[in-house]
């Protein structure tokens, strides 16, 4: 009788263990989906820019783009702006392929 109880206890623990594993898998999968969605929210747009000062560019729509260590001299050139507020991966890619880190985008 005692042996039978131990077998049943082991069977319960295996079922309980696999149940927790499935819960962990579901939580991990959900987390990956959420993180993937937040990564994809960075706005990418084509802009026309001209240099407005050191590390400062102005678009034809009145936006200002502050950059970090960017020496690109442009006058009314197309560029691709990848920007998401509070992100460390913001950048501007100029027509010639050079890239600069974007600190902030603002409008006066």
C-alpha positions as CSV (number, residue, x, y, z in Angstrom):
1,X,0.0,0.0,0.0
2,X,2.8,2.4,0.8
3,X,4.5,1.6,-2.5
4,X,1.4,2.4,-4.4
5,X,1.1,5.9,-2.7
6,X,4.7,6.7,-3.7
7,X,4.0,5.8,-7.3
8,X,0.9,7.9,-7.4
9,X,2.8,10.8,-5.8
10,X,5.6,10.5,-8.5
11,X,2.9,10.5,-11.3
12,X,1.4,13.7,-9.8
13,X,4.8,15.4,-9.6
14,X,5.5,14.6,-13.3
15,X,2.2,16.0,-14.4
16,X,2.6,19.0,-12.2
17,X,6.2,19.6,-13.6
18,X,5.1,19.4,-17.2
19,X,2.2,21.7,-16.5
20,X,4.6,24.3,-15.1
21,X,6.8,23.8,-18.1
22,X,4.0,24.5,-20.5
23,X,3.0,27.6,-18.5
24,X,6.6,28.9,-18.8
25,X,6.7,28.2,-22.5
26,X,3.4,30.2,-23.0
27,X,4.7,33.1,-20.9
28,X,8.1,33.1,-22.8
29,X,6.4,32.9,-26.2
30,X,4.1,35.8,-25.2
31,X,7.0,37.9,-24.0
32,X,8.9,37.3,-27.3
33,X,5.8,38.4,-29.3
34,X,5.4,41.6,-27.2
35,X,9.1,42.5,-27.5
36,X,9.0,41.9,-31.2
37,X,6.0,44.2,-31.6
38,X,7.7,46.9,-29.6
39,X,10.9,46.6,-31.7
40,X,8.9,47.1,-34.9
41,X,7.3,50.3,-33.7
42,X,10.2,52.6,-34.7
43,X,8.9,55.1,-37.3
44,X,10.8,55.1,-40.6
45,X,10.3,57.9,-43.0
46,X,12.0,59.5,-46.0
47,X,12.7,63.2,-45.4
48,X,14.4,66.1,-47.2
49,X,17.0,67.6,-44.9
50,X,19.5,70.4,-44.9
51,X,22.2,71.1,-42.3
52,X,21.1,73.8,-39.8
53,X,24.1,73.8,-37.6
54,X,26.5,71.5,-35.7
55,X,24.7,68.2,-35.2
56,X,21.4,69.8,-36.3
57,X,19.4,69.2,-39.4
58,X,16.1,70.6,-40.5
59,X,13.5,68.9,-42.7
60,X,11.4,70.5,-45.4
61,X,8.4,69.9,-43.0
62,X,9.9,72.0,-40.2
63,X,11.2,69.1,-38.0
64,X,14.6,69.5,-36.4
65,X,16.8,66.4,-36.1
66,X,19.6,66.6,-33.4
67,X,22.4,64.2,-34.1
68,X,25.5,63.0,-32.3
69,X,29.0,63.5,-33.8
70,X,27.5,64.0,-37.3
71,X,29.5,66.0,-39.8
72,X,27.4,65.3,-42.9
73,X,27.0,68.4,-45.1
74,X,23.7,68.3,-46.9
75,X,21.6,70.8,-48.7
76,X,18.1,69.7,-49.5
77,X,19.1,66.0,-49.7
78,X,16.9,62.9,-49.2
79,X,17.5,60.9,-46.1
80,X,15.8,58.0,-44.2
81,X,15.0,58.8,-40.6
82,X,14.5,55.9,-38.2
83,X,13.2,57.3,-34.9
84,X,11.4,56.0,-31.9
85,X,11.0,58.2,-28.8
86,X,13.3,57.1,-25.9
87,X,15.2,54.6,-28.1
88,X,19.0,54.2,-28.4
89,X,18.7,52.9,-31.9
90,X,17.6,56.1,-33.7
91,X,19.5,57.0,-36.9
92,X,19.4,59.1,-40.0
93,X,20.8,57.5,-43.2
94,X,21.8,60.0,-45.9
95,X,21.6,59.5,-49.7
96,X,25.3,58.6,-49.8
97,X,24.8,55.8,-47.3
98,X,26.4,57.5,-44.3
99,X,24.6,57.1,-41.0
100,X,24.4,59.3,-37.9
101,X,22.9,58.6,-34.5
102,X,19.8,60.7,-33.8
103,X,19.4,62.1,-30.3
104,X,16.0,63.7,-30.7
105,X,13.5,65.0,-33.2
106,X,11.5,68.1,-32.4
107,X,9.5,71.0,-33.9
108,X,9.7,74.6,-32.9
